[in-house]
Amino acid sequence: MKILTAVDSIFSLFPQKVDIIFIHALSDAILQYNPKKVILPDSFDRPTLITINGNKWRVMKAEVRESTSYFGKKRIKLYIIEAEHSTAAIKYAVPSQATCPKLVPNSSPLANTQLFSTDADNWLQLSFYPLYDLPKIQEMTDEVLTIIDNARTNPLAGYNTVLNREQLEGGSLQINLNNFVKYLSNPSPGSIQWDNSGYIENGFVISSDSYVYYGSLDTEGKIRQLALQQLDYVNDELVNILSEYQLILVDWCTGSIIS
């Protein structure tokens, strides 16, 4: 999951109804980019990075003007700035972070498989936990909701504090990997890279027709940590996994829980 879950494009939902204008946040100059070639989120309610022609930009402000008629277009003005610019700096891009895993710099991806990349802001943000951990997790998601609420006036500017989830990182799932794979539709393995700086020690990635699962294994090869790359919908595959292993799924970017 990214900092903000993105759909394929706003245009895939409203091909005739949305007009996107990119404006440089400092100069107010209109930037001549084709919005149909830019993957945009479905909302701008948290720190958001977009990629245009291979370059990362931070959205500093989003202005939405609704159409006054059914046949008119919704207009969205996005004020953006180069991600590396000092003005784009934010304190925390997410309200909660997991402990960074150990890396293996000399590892290499599995041949003919997908390469999944993550970083500190995205690692384990959609995580599975044992159902018996629910009381402790509810306390922590309440803290996350407070952090989010405190940033409500300008959510694109980021968060002043971050909740560290170190106390949950021991990994108590102990799920047999071979058994887990039986619940997936057309499972396919992959490799997991950390921000182009190495590979996660004992990390794994398995994609199905519906989801991309990733996490880490213990020394016996059992699943110790389990997460989803992103969640756009819930189907029988996910429901069966939650039920079979008595798990809950936590979205740490929104403080929400699925059980």
Buried (B, 14 or more C-beta within 10 A) or exposed (E): BBBBBBBEBBBEEEEEBBEBBBBBBBEEEEEEBEBEEBEBBEEBBBBBBBEBEEEEBBBBBBEEEEEEEEEEBBBBBBBBBBBEEEEBEBEBBBBBBBBEBEBBEEBEBEEEEBEBEBBEBBBBBBBBBBEEBBEEBEEBBEBBBEBBEEBEEEBBBBBEEBBEBEEBBEBEBEBEEEEBEEBBEEBBEBBBBBBEEBBBEBBBBBBBEBBBBBBBBEEEEBBBBBBBBBBEEEEEBBEEBBEEBEBBBBBBBBBEBBE
